């Protein structure tokens, strides 16, 4: 679903602020950051 974001984390207390900033930046700018690339759903397509 284009434009859909969902953030789930086991260590949300420590990573929450970083994940929030990364996703907010992506959503607002439209540019994908490479830092969370290993955790995107596309990783299952290869």
N, C-alpha and C positions, 0 to 999 in steps of 0.2 A: 504494500500500500504506500504509494508515494507520499512523502511528507510526514509519515508516522514515526514517532520516536517513543521508545520505552527504555528506561534505565533501571536495571535490576543489579544489585550488588550484594555479595555476602559481607563485604567490609564497608558498608555504606557510611558508617560513622567517620571513617578515616578518608575514604575516597569520594564521598558525597560532594564536597565543594569542588573538587577537580572535575568530576564527571559533569556536574551542573554547569560549570564554566565552559567546558568543551562543547557540550551539547547546545548550550545557549548561543555560543559563538557560531556553530554550524547552522543552527536554525535561523539566526538573524542575518548571517552573511551569505549562506548558501554554499560556502566553501567547506569541503570535508577535510578535517584534520586527520593526519595519518596516525596519530598516537593511539586511538582506539580501533585501528584497522583489524587487529587480530580478534576483536570481539564482535565484529559486525556479522549479521546473518549471512552475508555473501561468502563467508569462510566455509560454509557447508556445500557450496556449489562446485568446488574444485575437486 
